[in-house]
Amino acid sequence: PDATRIESEFPARLRGDFLEEGTMRTLTTISLFAVLAAGCASTGPAVDPKAMTDADLEIRAAESAGAAEHSADLLAKARRSYESARRASAAGNSEEARQHLAEARAYADAAESRAHAEKLRADVARLRREADELDAKTKQIRDRAPGGATR
């Protein structure tokens, strides 16, 4: 076939449309793969189940330390962050899940620390009362002893 004959039978515009259509399909396909690859890359690798278990154990440790009584606000934040991590992980948002797990662990650690601190404050107050009571009893014993408190 003669090239001039093809050009005369198929106008340049028509030939360009065929080329553009093929190019557009290729670009569309490449774009689709790029979007899918970017989506997969943005979520990162799946969340390690051990990380979920560790965060849960830290929350339980805070509960055991008395955080429900002494640090309910931080314990509630830890639980909310943990549940957000579970939802994000289930939805395939691994990076978001890891961030929520880090928050959950930090809140649980803070709740546990506050609970321990509150218990220590209570122990200090109790020991001070006991020491004051012992001082008072010692004074009473000295006052009753022969010779009184002059010793």
Salt bridges, closest charged atoms under 4 A:
GLU9 OE2 - ARG5 NE 3.00
GLU21 OE2 - ARG25 NH2 2.28
ASP54 OD2 - LYS50 NZ 2.96
ASP56 OD2 - ARG60 NE 2.96
GLU58 OE2 - ARG105 NE 2.60
GLU63 OE2 - ARG79 NH2 2.55
GLU69 OE2 - HIS70 NE2 3.82
ASP73 OD1 - ARG114 NH1 2.92
GLU83 OE2 - ARG86 NH1 3.50
GLU95 OE1 - ARG98 NE 3.67
GLU96 OE2 - HIS100 NE2 3.49
GLU103 OE1 - HIS100 ND1 3.60
GLU112 OE2 - HIS116 NE2 3.54
GLU118 OE2 - ARG121 NH1 2.44
ASP123 OD1 - ARG126 NH2 3.85
GLU130 OE2 - ARG126 NH1 3.06
ASP143 OD2 - LYS139 NZ 3.50
